[in-house]
């Protein structure tokens, strides 16, 4: 359960002299969004809740806020991302209410297998516990590094599903704290270093090597399926933080230079059903890297990332995770 700091948000809105605001929320904070709307209305601020599902700070509804005549946007659930926004935006990250030390304590033996010089990485949800984790590990004799990361992340040590810059440090292994496999998998693939994911909710620890191999096998299968494809739809996103037009153009150029037909496309919510009816043999998603990786089973046509296109065309041999670097 996350707490949304209504009083603090109200204070910031008053500073902005906002009279009407739009709230956007990820799936898991819908009720909190509704309570926040009630609270703001009680305090004299007209509030509209966006019903569109939001997956990241890369997709702020500032354009919609402006269209609705709002003076500000409240973006719940994600930390600040450096983007050019059309209205003042208050990012309200959701910090998980779970302790991380018990899970670290339970898995000390596994953590020691990473080496003495380790890097810590986590998602925004647990970032407030990173310093505590660092102290705990340093007291146990580790040299702990926390990478700065580039301008796409908000805090040192934070990784996104599209950005592992904070994990690229001179360590022997990476200790990832958090739930889910996508982020630690990305860390393992992006750094090529032993990566142990410790889940503070379950207390489980998982080495990512085998998971990474499994994922790479699946991705090679996608590349093989696309090998004979002649016509490619290359899709970029109209979401602000996923709009990679230059990269999408580069992919189109590469495909054309290598004798394939390629057409540049743009979509907001990239999903296969919306693409039914186009005459393409395969697609390349040049937007959120999670779309082709997480959702490919729902696509009837092969769907690749830009780096996978390079492999397909024989321009690269080693597998590389798609990243959006800041
Ligand atoms: Fe997350 Fe994808 Fe947005 Fe990156 S592009 S922040 S992985 S939703």
Boltz pocket constraint, residues with backbone or C-beta under 6 A from the ligand:
constraints:
  - pocket:
      binder: B
      contacts: [[A, 55], [A, 56], [A, 57], [A, 58], [A, 59], [A, 160], [A, 161], [A, 162], [A, 163], [A, 241], [A, 242], [A, 287], [A, 288], [A, 289], [A, 290], [A, 324]]
      max_distance: 6.0
